[in-house]
Amino acid sequence: MKKYLILLLALIAALVLAACGDEGDSADGGESGGGDEDTLTIGISLPSATHGWMGALIDNAEQQAKELQESEGIEYVMTNAEDPNTQANDVDDLIAQGVDVIVMLPIESAALTPVGQKVKDAGIPLVIVDRELENDAATVVVKGDNEGIGINAGKYFIEQLNGKGKVVEISGPPSSVTEQRGSGFKEAIDGQEGMEIIASQSGDFSTEKSLEVMQNILQANPEIDAVFTQDDGMALGVLQAIKEAGRTDIQFVTGAGGAKGVFEDIQNDGLMSATFLYSPTMVRDAVQIAGDIAQGKDPEETIVIKEATQVTEENVDEYYDPESKF
């Protein structure tokens, strides 16, 4: 009996020592492991810099992410993709890494919509920039006023052409941006019997592609009154094509974005007469919102829209920045 009592006491002592050891390990692990678990990370998925606007947007995204890293200790992982399939894989990787929030600018709206749903199904908040998805996967959408750009441009064309003219449209690749800018423009000029869109082709938001497309349009159409482009980078390609062709019938070209080269052409009384602001700095808002969400703050708005301000010779000096990278 005495032997069993000694064994029982020894067993109790061992259990007490083990419990103390576990408690100590838990406290140490909670401090060091908790530091790892408590580290917040934002995943950022953007297209590659195919033109000035996107290059400026990527710079702004990284600058804002670095500021959050320094001020709030929030880490970030940034990826850039040249096509929708690569971007889809990038987002899959971000989900697998267990990031706390994802910021995404979809290369194409339809192609990236299923990926957005994956993010939502994984329980990760999603902040969409610029081009919208075709479902409700986004927690917050940050964009410029794309429809407003089209509507404002259409009103400008009616005013400048007195409601009568042959117009060319240079659009972007398939996305919500392209659709909204184009539909806004058509909505504005609808009902103006003297206004006719004689050609509408995609310039893929590329200066080089727009140069090539406009060259073909100029050859096919001996009379054009004005050109509506959905992007300042494309507008620069259009201007080059018109200059090289020596065409004098075209009265003006408009763009969207706020590129330094476009502002300079407006200042110099060039063929570029107006553009509509769509600043790449919008991504700063998106990254900041992602940082707030990661820290448990509810977003104040689910849709943030930046105003499509019209810029002409009358106010271009207010927006021109000679040091701008865009």
Beta strands, then each sheet from edge to edge (+ up, - down):
strand 1: 41-47
strand 2: 75-81
strand 3: 101-104
strand 4: 126-129
strand 5: 140-144
strand 6: 164-171
strand 7: 194-202
strand 8: 226-229
strand 9: 252-254
strand 10: 272-276
strand 11: 303-306
strand 12: 310-311
sheet 1: 2+ 1+ 3+ 4+ 5+ 11+
sheet 2: 7+ 6+ 8+ 9+ 10+ 12-
end
